[in-house]
Amino acid sequence: MRLHVADGLPRTNNSVEGWHHAFQSSVSCHHPNIYKLIEHIQAEQDHTEQLIARFNAGNQTAVSSKNKYVQVTRRLTVLLLMNGTRPLLEFLRGVAHNIEI
């Protein structure tokens, strides 16, 4: 089973890197002792449980703050859903038009 943009997953790992940076900043040192680390992991768990409760209550997760990324993701999702209905080369050209270097 392959998961991708059409399944609502992000195209990059920027969100993970953002979480890591925020967590590292909250710990405020590179090598915390085990007790400090556990304390921060528990705080992160509490925060995550609050987000899950909000999601279960009907709140949706935040979308990308940059509109151009939202548009590219939508276009790629449409292309992926149409995959197999058009010739492969046409599909690949469509994907290529949505890639920025």
N, C-alpha and C positions, 0 to 999 in steps of 0.2 A: 504494500500500500504506500503510494507516494503522496506526500502532502506538499502543497505549494500555494501560490498566491490565490488561486481559485478557492481554496479552503479557508481563506481569510488570514493566512499567516503572513508575517512581514517578509519583505524581500531581502532585508539585511539584518545583521545582528546588532545594529545601533542601539536598540532598546536594551539589550543585554549589557552592552558596554556602558550605557547610561546608568543602569541599575548598579553595576559593579563600582562605578565611580562614586555614586551616591553612598553606597554601603561603605566603601573604603573611607570616604570623607567622614561618615558618622562615627566610625571606629577611631579615626584621627591618629592612627599610628600604624606602622607597617607590620609590626610583630606584637600584637596584643597578647596578654596572658590568656589562658583558657577561660577564666571567669569573665573577663571583659568581652571576649569573643562570644561566649554563650549568651551573655546579657544582650548584646546587639543582635544576635540571631533571633532571640525571643522577641525583641522589639520588632524586628522585620516580620516575624511570623504574625504578630498581632496586627501589624499594618496590612499584611496580605489577607488575613481573615476579615478585616474590615472591608477591603476591596471586594472580596467574594460576597459578603453580605449585601453590599451595595448593588453588585451585579445581579444577585438573586432577587433583589427588590425591584429590578427593572432598569437600573441605571446602566448605560452603555459605556464601554471603555472609550477613552479619548482617541480621536483620530490624529493623524500626523498634523503638526502645526504648519507644515509647508504645503500649500495648495498644489504645487506642481507635483509633489510626490503622490498625493492623493489621486490626481488625474492620471499619472502614469500607472499606478496600481490598478485603477479602474480599467484602463485600456488593456493592460496585460491580462486582467481577469476575463474580459470579453474575448480576447484572442485565445486564451486557454480553453474557454468554454466552446469556442468554434473549432478547436483543433480536431482534425479528421474530416471536416466538412469542406475544406479547401485544400488545394495542392500543398505539399510540404514546403516547397520553395516560397510560395506566397505567404504561408504562415511564418516562416523564418524571417522573411523580409519585414513583416509586420512587427515581430519581436525586435528586430534590429533597429527599427525606427524609434523604438522606445528606450534604447540604451544610450546613455550619455557617457562620454569619457571625460 
